[in-house]
Amino acid sequence: MLFRNGRFPSPWKIAEVVLIPKVRKNLNMPSHYRPICLLSTWGKLYDTIIVDRLIYHLEMANYFSPNQFGFRRKKSTVSAIENIKRYVSQADKEGQVTCLISLDIANAFNSVNWNLLKEKVLNLPIPYYNKNKIFDFLKDRFISNKGIEISYNIGVPQGSCLGPILWNIFINDLLQIDVGTDMTIQAFAGDIVILMKASATFHFKQKSIRPLNMVHDWISNHGLTINYDKSKLRNVILTFLLLG
């Protein structure tokens, strides 16, 4: 009945929030706690079934960018590192040096705009009744702490099985931006990496302007922000090649 009607029962949408303090942080700041959302077991079972069917359709359609390594079957952090190693190795064979720009999206999962996410879901290559399930999944959600319930309409639901897949859907077209043949963008969840190669390091400053502007514009237009304190630019040396 739930599948036929495209419904996700309301009681299963309530998440009990447990706040875990971060080590050596000022605990008077809300951002210095890690929230864990505890959801209904029945809701997570149903959530898992929805995810399995959704992933089946999306993988069959080759929807996801091959450069997204987070929350993908048969992909992991090891896969992401190996992809960087291949890029560096190929550049070395071509007599070129490489540069890696690491961008951290601030509070990524909690900042997803639902209206933009729903637009992306509408364009997914999946049956419409599956889209309805996602829409209802996002509808009328609440977080609860010490008996106080607060509704929310932003961010992928923490603690759910579907949340990480919705993040991948939300960010998928960022990884498909055309940054040119000498560059590539890859991600592991909300951690974005831009790789580029050139004949000498002094070229990187000029070469990085266009891709960084494109990525920055995409992030800004989607209501996200870059955490510059955690973002880095570095030359990739042959250490990668020595890892095996």
C-alpha positions, 0 to 999 in steps of 0.5 A, a space after each residue: 500500500 505504501 509503495 502504491 500510494 507513494 507515501 512515507 508515514 509521518 511518525 517515521 519522519 521524526 528524528 530524535 536528536 542526540 548532541 555529541 560535543 566535539 573535542 576541545 571546542 567551546 561548548 557554548 557554540 551550537 556548531 561545536 556539537 555533532 548531532 546524531 539523528 535517531 530514526 524509527 527502525 521501521 522507517 529505516 527498513 522502508 527507507 532502505 527498500 526505497 534506496 535499493 530501488 532508486 539506486 538500481 534505476 540510477 545505476 542502470 541509467 549511468 546517472 551518477 558521475 563516475 567521479 563521485 566516490 562517496 556512497 556508491 557501490 564498489 567505490 570508497 576512499 581507496 577508489 578516490 585516492 587511486 583515481 588521483 594516483 592514476 591522474 598523477 601517474 599519467 601526467 608524469 608520463 606526459 612530463 607534466 606536473 600536477 596540482 590538487 585543489 581541495 574544497 570543503 563545502 561547509 555544513 554540506 548535508 544540512 544546507 541542501 535546498 529542498 526546492 532545488 533538490 526536488 527539481 533535480 528529482 523531477 529530472 531523474 530517469 526513474 518511474 514517477 511513483 518513485 519520485 513521489 516517494 522521495 517528495 513525501 519522504 521530504 515532506 513534514 519532517 521533524 527533529 525532536 529533542 527532550 520532547 520539543 519538536 521542530 519542523 525543518 525544510 532544508 538539508 538531507 535527513 540525517 540518519 536516513 539511508 536515503 539522505 546520502 543518495 539525495 546528496 549525490 543527486 544534488 551535487 551530481 551536475 557539479 561533477 559534470 562541469 566541463 573544466 577542460 581536458 587538462 582538469 578533472 573534478 571528483 568528490 567523496 561526499 561533500 569533499 570536492 577535489 579539482 585536479 589539473 596538470 601543466 608543463 610547469 607550476 607557474 601555469 597553475 595560477 592562471 589555469 585555476 581561475 576558470 574552474 574555480 570560478 565555475 565551481 564557486 558559482 555552482 556552489 553559490 547558486 545552490 545555496 552552499 558555501 565553501 569552508 576556506 579554512 579547510 580548503 587547500 591548494 597544493 602541488 601533487 608530488 611523486 609520493 603518490 606514485 611511490 604508494 604502489 
